[in-house]
């Protein structure tokens, strides 16, 4: 009877530990994004206002680093500290129209993994003036907001997962942003890097190069970037929701001292 009771206690504790590991934490955006709808570029296109939110990961332990280095040697590809599957992230947002007229807004999701950041406004894929702009990782669809109204939405966990994989394919794999964002790759088991793109050379064809990167080496976002483009005076509020599957998110979240958080050497992606 004592053994059975101990078994029940062990099972209960195990279930409790699993539940705690997957309990979501909520990180409010440090500030709202506000735009009047009058911010345009020389061509009359709306210029978005931007926000970046760095996810608060603990400093990598020496044991984890040693294990990661071993896997990097075995796989012959760089294994990131924060991998796909380590966390599950979603982004909740709310748009408030401060205007007495209805309007349209767009919310674009971008971000950075520990290797590269992705800002489509800084990436030139074609020298043709008529070429479509480089796409964001997700979102950027028209959202109709009533006069003095409020609209809420969400980038789901599976969308942020897809965005993470797309970003890794685009940056480490040299996959076209159009191809990466149009395909559904959230269940991909690997991706094949290609030779670097050559904007302006219409005859050039990318070819496979190097070793395919397996899923266990896919990098997850470590920073969430949002671009907000309303055509009337509006405000965007957002909150990042994170489930710490692996146990590497700092308990203090954004209140943690900087020296307590892992520092990443992130480079801007520029093909």
RAMO-V567925 format. One record per residue. N is the residue number from 1. OMEGA is omega as a letter, one per 30 degrees, with the letter a starting at -180 (999 if undefined). Layout:
N;OMEGA
N;OMEGA
//
This chain:
1;l
2;l
3;a
4;l
5;l
6;l
7;l
8;l
9;l
10;l
11;a
12;l
13;l
14;l
15;l
16;l
17;l
18;a
19;a
20;a
21;a
22;l
23;a
24;l
25;a
26;a
27;l
28;l
29;a
30;l
31;l
32;l
33;a
34;l
35;a
36;a
37;a
38;a
39;a
40;l
41;a
42;l
43;a
44;l
45;l
46;l
47;a
48;l
49;a
50;l
51;l
52;l
53;l
54;l
55;a
56;l
57;l
58;l
59;a
60;l
61;l
62;l
63;l
64;a
65;l
66;l
67;l
68;l
69;l
70;l
71;l
72;l
73;a
74;a
75;a
76;l
77;a
78;l
79;a
80;l
81;a
82;a
83;l
84;a
85;l
86;l
87;l
88;a
89;l
90;a
91;l
92;l
93;l
94;l
95;l
96;l
97;a
98;a
99;l
100;l
101;l
102;a
103;a
104;l
105;l
106;l
107;a
108;l
109;l
110;l
111;a
112;l
113;a
114;l
115;a
116;l
117;a
118;l
119;a
120;a
121;a
122;a
123;l
124;a
125;a
126;l
127;l
128;a
129;a
130;a
131;l
132;l
133;l
134;a
135;l
136;a
137;l
138;l
139;l
140;l
141;a
142;l
143;a
144;a
145;a
146;l
147;a
148;a
149;a
150;l
151;l
152;l
153;a
154;l
155;a
156;l
157;a
158;l
159;l
160;l
161;l
162;l
163;l
164;a
165;l
166;a
167;l
168;l
169;a
170;a
171;a
172;a
173;a
174;l
175;l
176;l
177;l
178;a
179;a
180;a
181;l
182;l
183;l
184;a
185;a
186;l
187;a
188;l
189;l
190;l
191;a
192;l
193;l
194;l
195;a
196;l
197;l
198;l
199;l
200;l
201;a
202;a
203;a
204;l
205;l
206;l
207;l
208;l
209;l
210;a
211;l
212;a
213;a
214;a
215;a
216;l
217;l
218;l
219;l
220;l
221;l
222;l
223;l
224;l
225;l
226;l
227;a
228;a
229;l
230;l
231;l
232;a
233;a
234;l
235;l
236;l
237;a
238;l
239;l
240;l
241;a
242;l
243;a
244;a
245;a
246;a
247;a
248;l
249;a
250;a
251;a
252;a
253;a
254;l
255;a
256;l
257;a
258;a
259;l
260;a
261;l
262;l
263;a
264;l
265;a
266;l
267;l
268;l
269;l
270;a
271;999
//
